């Protein structure tokens, strides 16, 4: 049966990088037998301009009906002055919440061809391959109550609530342990249990679930130490699992170990494996429209989609081999170019990956 993929180009460089990913999907469909249909819709700032809100009802309905979603990026300076309740990022958060995309997978893998582009010494990062599993629909980003209130003194006070239930922790724990079972069989759970009662419960539940996976070694680490260890000795980690906010921060930290944030894909999954796939780098408004964006993270997001939602691991391998080939051939977008390499733009890089599929 044909699988339906919803394309959400979004804002900034989103339309440019997604165009290359769509080119990739079309080639897999027409040349390699991938049975898919593509729809496209508005989200983020473009949706605000067209409809007044960042997540139109029509987009949400298509998202619910799709088998997988490919997102470019949302946001930009144009919409920063809007009330926080209707900014472009609320479209992204709304999709995650409405589709119950609770498990965010953020791989941080260093391609050997890009070892010199990392901000750390090559011997520290060579062979780096970490999977960060971030809980995505709970925690302080969604907890209630929240807001800004005026105290009796007349001073304003901002407040947010960090809250996790046992069931929320259990389900993200199982995702992490299941992934570790297929990798290096090591899980590091990151919390702040020495200060936050919520993450004291997190550690307790992680330990309980970990006992069901005796073949996987479980360790615990406070988030401040985890940030330091990512820079000091990143290869000690296999799978890291953590809360929504801690995962947001640590995954961006890990991204820079790999040479460029423009190389890293991500997946956000529900309990049935339906997912939304996107590069982690954001809308990059400073280079939007210049043809300089790196489409590789978006194309690698397609590979994750093929593996996790469409059950096409051989196709996923084909895409990843194609990306590896273009890097071996010395092609680089401006964010990863180095001496002796050939600098190309977004479209040329996309064309090269498509050509390398065969």
NUMI-782666 format. One record per residue (C-alpha): x, y, z; residue in one letter. Coordinates in steps of 0.2 Angstrom, whole numbers, plus 5000, padded with zeros to 4 digits. Layout:
// NUMI-782666
XYZa;...
***
This chain:
// NUMI-782666
500050005000x;500650174995x;501350285010x;500850465011x;502150595016x;501750775021x;502950905015x;503151055026x;504451175019x;504151305032x;505251465033x;506951535030x;508051405021x;506651275024x;505951285006x;507751264999x;508351115008x;506651035007x;506651054988x;508250944988x;507450814999x;505850804988x;507050784973x;507750634983x;506150564987x;505450584969x;507050494963x;506750344975x;504950334969x;505250344951x;506950254949x;506950134964x;505150084967x;504750174983x;502850174984x;502450354991x;501250494988x;501750674993x;500650814999x;501250995004x;500551115017x;500951275027x;501751295044x;502651425054x;502851605048x;502251575031x;500651495038x;500451655049x;500551765034x;499251665024x;498051615038x;498451715054x;499051565064x;500651455063x;499751285062x;498151295051x;496751165053x;497051105036x;498951065039x;498550975055x;497250865047x;498450815033x;499750785046x;498550665056x;498150575039x;499950555034x;501150415037x;502650525039x;503050715039x;504550805032x;504850975040x;506051105034x;506151245048x;505051375056x;505351555062x;506351705058x;506551895063x;504951945054x;503851855067x;504851885083x;503752035088x;502151925088x;501451865105x;502251705110x;500651615109x;500551635090x;502451635085x;503051515071x;503751395084x;502051365091x;501651275075x;503051155078x;502551125096x;500751105091x;501150965079x;502250875092x;500850885104x;499350845093x;500250695085x;500950635102x;502750635095x;503550605112x;505150525106x;506450635098x;507950545091x;509450655088x;511050565081x;512750645083x;513850555071x;515450625064x;515850585046x;517650545045x;517850665030x;517350805041x;518450765056x;519450925053x;517851035053x;517450985072x;517851115085x;518750975095x;520350885091x;520050745078x;520750615090x;519350665103x;517950655090x;518550525077x;517250385076x;515950485086x;514250405085x;512950455099x;511050445099x;510250565110x;508450515115x;507450675120x;505750665128x;504750785117x;502950815123x;503150835142x;504250935154x;504451115157x;504051165139x;502251095141x;501951105160x;500551205167x;500351325175x;501451445166x;501551625162x;501951805168x;501151875183x;501152035193x;501552015211x;500852115225x;502452225225x;502052265207x;503552175201x;503252045186x;503751865188x;503851735175x;503551555179x;503551385171x;503151205178x;504251055176x;503250905177x;503350715172x;502250565176x;502950395178x;502150335162x;502950475152x;504650425159x;504350245156x;503950255138x;505450365133x;506550245144x;505950095133x;506350195117x;508150225123x;508450045129x;507749975113x;508850075103x;510350035114x;509949855111x;510349875093x;511949985096x;513249975109x;512049925123x;512450075134x;511150205140x;511650355150x;510150445158x;510450625161x;509450715175x;509750845189x;509150725203x;510150815216x;509150975214x;507450935205x;506250815213x;505450785196x;507050715189x;507350625205x;505750525200x;506550515182x;508050425189x;507050305199x;505950255184x;507450245173x;508250125185x;506650015187x;506450005168x;508349975166x;508149815176x;507049745162x;508549755150x;509949665159x;510949665143x;511049855143x;512249945154x;511350095163x;512250245170x;511650405177x;512350585175x;511950755181x;511550875166x;512950995170x;514250855170x;513550775154x;513750945145x;515550945151x;515850765147x;515150785129x;516650905126x;517950815136x;517650635131x;516150615120x;516450445114x;516050375131x;514250395126x;513150275116x;511350315119x;510950465130x;509150485136x;508450645145x;507050765147x;506350895135x;507351045140x;509050955144x;508850855127x;508651025118x;510251095125x;511350935125x;510850885107x;511451055100x;513051045110x;513350865103x;512950935085x;514451045085x;515550905089x;515150835072x;515850985062x;514251065057x;512451075063x;512051075045x;512450885044x;511250815058x;509450745055x;508150705068x;506550605070x;505150635082x;504050475084x;502450425091x;502150255099x;501650175082x;503250235074x;502450375064x;503650525064x;504050695059x;505750715052x;506850875051x;508550945051x;509051015068x;509851175062x;508351295061x;507851425048x;509451515046x;508651675040x;510351755037x;510751645022x;508951615016x;508751634997x;510651634994x;510851454989x;512151425002x;511151305014x;511751135017x;510351005012x;511250855019x;510350855036x;508750855027x;509150725015x;509850615030x;508150655039x;507350565024x;508550415027x;507850415045x;506050425039x;506450275027x;507150175042x;505950215056x;504250255048x;504250175031x;505050015035x;506250035020x;508050005028x;508849965012x;508250125004x;508950215020x;510650135018x;510650194999x;510350375004x;511650365018x;512950285006x;512550424993x;512950565006x;514550475010x;515050464992x;514850654989x;515850685004x;517150564998x;517150664982x;517650824991x;515950914988x;515651045002x;514351175006x;515051335013x;514751285031x;515851125030x;517051185016x;518951165019x;520551185010x;520651074995x;518751034994x;517551094981x;516251214987x;514551194980x;512851274984x;511251194990x;510551134974x;512151064967x;512450964983x;510650894982x;510950854963x;512550764968x;511750654981x;510350604969x;511650564956x;512550454969x;511050344973x;511250234958x;
***
